[in-house]
Amino acid sequence: MRKTEHRVRGPLLLGPAFVAAVAYVDPGNVAANLTAGATLGYLLVWVLVLAGLMAAVVQYLSAKLGLVTGRTLPELMRDRLPGWARLPYWAQAELIAAATDVAEVIGGALALYLLFGLPLPVGGLIIGIASMGLLVLQTRRRQRIFEAVIITLLGVIVVGFLAGLFVSPPDWGQVAGGLVPRFAGSESVLLAASMLGATVMPHVIYLHSALTRDRHGVELSKPRILEILRATRWDVGLSLTVAGGVNVAMLLLAAGSLRGVGGTDTITGAHAAIVSHLGATVGVIFAIGLLASGLASTAVGAYAGSAIMGGLLHRRVPVVVRRLVTLVPALIILLLGADPTWTLVISQVILSFGIPFAVIPLLLLTSDGELMGQFVNRLATKLIGIVISVVICTLNVVLIVLTVTGTG
């Protein structure tokens, strides 16, 4: 059945990439970036810049795939995988999405603890329930309303995490030094992998193809696809510039104001140091930004998980039901008293291992001339995609070696 083309134009075509961008400033990013800045200073600024550039390429390709084919990345993967491989592939993708869910709920719970002193399990439950309310908006008829709410929360996140830099500007000379690629032992590699997993997020690679399909429809005319692709470049560029700026700001804040201060390798410790060094107002704004981050990203994560299952297994589970199911592991972790910040960091490391399983198929599909027609990747795009895949896989191998051998 052919779906009628949405004839919106100009700025009204923007939106899907801003929803995806929320995943790039989720609580996992907060934990990874604050920990990296507080423990290593400006050393890993280059990781965030590189990851942001890679993310822009990957998200555009995912959006293009959904727009040109009218299908999602998981759906196309299902058609190309042999029957025996579908379930394992789905399992790893869902594990990645579950790791994301855990990070987002824990981050939101931490924010409610910082703002109101609520116990972490209670805060996690509140975040889970609130995210279900957001997911009710996520239907095709209400897609723009959902986007508007998520983008509003993204604005709150931006204010929350940039406020501290206006009070305590970084040392720009040291920031420039942090743009030189290098490591300083196994801990820096672990944090770099965590930052990479938190920035180039596999679940949102799967998701972006669904976002564009749900927003713009299927079986679009070629002139219409060209028009939307032009807008999509702006959508991706603007949204990931915002997200990338927030990520860098978090690391700079920690490197400039929190390094050497005891306890700042945790979010609660960093918040206490922010209040002590920058004032209670900045601390409250920071906590509100963290709350918006957890609430928005948990809704986006549940949307992604639903798209993954629906595409790979052809089994539709309502996103609200999926949110309810994946809320349980996060609440168990909180009830067991696990350190929330390091749980967030490790969850992002898990995400980094899932990136090749999303990026490599995406590159192969968008380079398939039979599938993509005139919109197939050009040679330069293919080469950039190969470089991105090699960088990601190499960092993961190094991380495994250093972790197993304990060297660094």
Buried (B, 14 or more C-beta within 10 A) or exposed (E): EEEEBBEBEEEEBBBBBBBBBBBBBBBBBBBBBBBBBBBBBBBBBBBBBBBBBBBBBBBBBBBBBBBBBBBBBBBBBBEEBEEEEBEEBBEBBBBBBBBBBBBBBBBBBBBBBBBEEBEBBBBBBBBBEBBBEBBEBBEEEEBBEBBBBBBEBBEBBBBBBBBBBEBBEBBEEBBEBBEEEEBEEBBBBBBBBBBBBBBBBBBBBBBBBBBBBBBBBBEBEEEBBEBBBEBBBBBBBBBBEBBBBBBBBBBBBBBBBBBEBEEBBBBBBBBBBBBEBBBEEBBBBBBBBBBBBBBBBBBBBBBBBBBBBBBBBEEEEEBBEBBBEBBEBBBEBBEEEBEBBBBBBBBBBBBBBBBBBBBBBBBBBBBBEEBBEEBBBEEEBBEBBEEBBEBBBEBBEBBEEBBEEEEB
